Amino acid sequence: MTNERRVLVHADKQTLAGAVAARFITKTVDILDEQDAATVVLTGGTVGTSVLEAIRESPARDMVDWSRVHFWWGDERWVPKDDPERNERQARDALLDHIAVPAENIHPFAASDEGIDLQAAAARYSEEIAEAAPFGQPLPRFDITFLGVGADGHIASLFPANPSTSEDGANVLAVTNSPKPPPERLSLTRPVINSSERVWLVLAGPDKASALGLALAGASRDEVPVAGIKGRRRTVFFVDREAAAEVPENLIAPSY
Ligand SMILES: O=C(O)[C@H](O)[C@@H](O)[C@H](O)[C@H](O)COP(=O)(O)O
């Protein structure tokens, strides 16, 4: 199988979430057959959260040995720990609080009410990522990284025409001018995201069609950040029909 970006189209958002959940469970079981642990990077956003809910509701859920799965985040909103807008809070409600994953396997960003400022929170997460890396390696092996995609083509908290989007000298960014509220966020940088073995992008709805079409047609990664995303082994766009409206036919994988 090549590392070319693949587009898998599903009838609607609910079907998409169910299909991604099933694929995630199967792939994670396979990874754990070959490795001691599986490392997953979660995304915020409604589609990413729907996928976590579908994993929770899957009858196959506990085929995964959750004790060997680690969870990180691609980005986080700079809000208090228990704010319902916090990606960690939404992921715990959707899945993490419902599976037997050890607390020490969950690696959230700091929250705005934990006594450090945004810049220090970015530095701390960058250090935690580096500390989790195998000896001699700069980064952990991220086996699956989920990303939602904004209508403007943003991924994580990397937004168009924003100098921080092309920042590649750090692992984690402090974002202070996000066009998507809240304005202050924390985000992995593009090189860290692209260090992932697999990047799974999940998007649904007609408002995503333009960004996806542009990205696959070769748009600038600074103008359409999702255009600059590519995993080391696999890059799969899981989309619904509405989001696929501007995807060239030859890029759409046959649906079984
Ligand atoms: O913290 C966030 O807001 C997300 O990480 C963000 O990147 C999100 O994934 C996209 O905006 C898509 O969101 P939807 O899936 O809700 O369209």
Residues whose N, C-alpha, C, O or C-beta is under 5 A from the ligand:
A	BS01	LIG	T43 G44 G45 T46 V47 G48 D75 L147 G148 V149 G150 H154 I155 A156 S157 V202
